[in-house]
Amino acid sequence: VPENFNCPKDSSSDLISSINYPSIAVNFTGKADAVVSRTVTNVDEEDETVYFPVVEAPSEVIVTLFPYNLEFTTSIKKQSYNITFRPKTSLKKDLFGSITWSNDKYMVRIPFVLTK
């Protein structure tokens, strides 16, 4: 970190979840649910492909994705999606899971942790 670096005045622990990183960490202190966004780039040699998700989540949380599929074309190489995490009750422990996006050729796994 550079010597002259300062955190933004409006920073909060929620901002860490918004970093476009290939894993997700969400702190649920005082929150009913959380929405996290990610942007991905198609690196497949094929110009057109569709990735479908498989969500592996603990039973204590509902995980939804929007959009549900990621469709890439010759003109659309980047896609963004939102993940909503909704705990069924207040978290009693840290929860772990993953979202795996796959097409006919590749699989990309995004692990997540939900902390209390």
N, C-alpha and C positions, 0 to 999 in steps of 0.2 A: 504494500500500500504506500503510495507517495506520501512524503512528509506533510504536504499541504492539503491532504485529503480531509474533508469533514463530511459527516453524514448529513443528508438533507434535514432541515428543521421539521418537516412533516413526515419523517420516517416513522415506521411502526413495524412490529413483528409480522404483520400481515403482508408486508411488501416482499418478504423472502419467498412467499409462495408464487409471486408473479414473475420471478426471474425465469426466462425461457431456458430451463435446464432439463436434461433428460431424466429427471426424477422429480418427485413432488413431495413437499413437506408442508403440512397444514397444522397450525396450532388452533385448537378449538376452545380456548379459554373464553367463556362468555358468548360464544356464537352458536346459532341454531344450525346454520349450514355455511358452506364456503364454495365459491366458484373460482376456479383456476383456469387460466387460458394458456395454451401452448400453440406455437407455430412450428410447422415441420416442412421440410423440403424433400421432394421426391428425388432420389439419387439413382433410381432404377434406369436402366438403359431404354426400357420401353417408354414411349411418349405418353401412352394412356394406360392407366392402371387404377384400381380401386382397392383401398385398404379397408378391412372390416375389423372391428374390435372384439376382443374377448376380455371381459372384466372379471378379475378374481378379487373379490372383496369379502371381508369378514361379515358375518350376519348382522352385526351391530350397526352397519352403515349402508345407505342406499347410494349407489354411484350411477350418475347418468351422464351421457355424452351428447353434445350437440356441435356440429352435425354428427349423426351416427356413423356415416361412412366418410372416408376421405377420398375424393375423386380428383385425380390428376390427369391433365391433358397436355397437349403440346404447348398451349398458351398458359396453363395454370400449373406452375411448378411448386408453389407454396400454398399451404392450407393452414388455417387456424381452426382450433376447436376449443370448446369449453368443457370442463369437467365439473359437475356439481357433486359435492359430498354432503350428504344429509344424515347425521347420526339419528338412530331411532330413539335413543335416550342419551343422557349425558355420558360422556366417555368415562369409563372406570379404569382404563388402561390404554396404552398406546396400541394402535391398530396398524396392520401392514397388509398391503395388497399390491395389485399391479393391473395395468392395462396393456394388452399385447395387440398391436396393429399388425395385420398380415394381408398379403395378397397371394398370388399363386407361387411367388418366388421368395419373398422375404418376410421375416418376422422382426418387429421392433417392440421391445418390452420397456414399459415405463413403470418403474416401481414407485409406490407411494407409502408414506407414513402419516398417520393422523395422531397427533399428540393431545393429551388432555391439559 
